[in-house]
C-alpha cells in the first residue's frame, strides 16, 4: 500500500470518527478502529500479494480474481459475529456496524482501483 493510500486511509478514519460522533451512530471508537485496522491490513496484504504476482511473467487474470475472492471471504468472516448476533438486545444495532464497514470498504476499494488506474496511465 503506497504512501498516498495510507494517507487516504487515515483521512477516511478521521472522517468516520467525526461522522460517527455527529450522527450519534452508537459506534464506539474501538469498533471504528477495529474496522479500519482490519481493512488496512486486508488491503495492505492483498496489495503486496498482487504486486508479487504481477512481477511473475506467468501471472494469470484468475489469480487476481482469487485474491479478491479471498478478500471477500475475509470480510465475511470478520463480520460473521455481528451477522449472527443480530437478535442480541444488549448490543447496538449490528446493521449500523455492518453498513459502516461496507461504506469504508467500498471507499477503500474505489481508491485502490483509482490509484491502480492512475498508475497504468503513466
Order of alpha helices (4+ residues) and beta strands (2+ residues): alpha-alpha-alpha-alpha
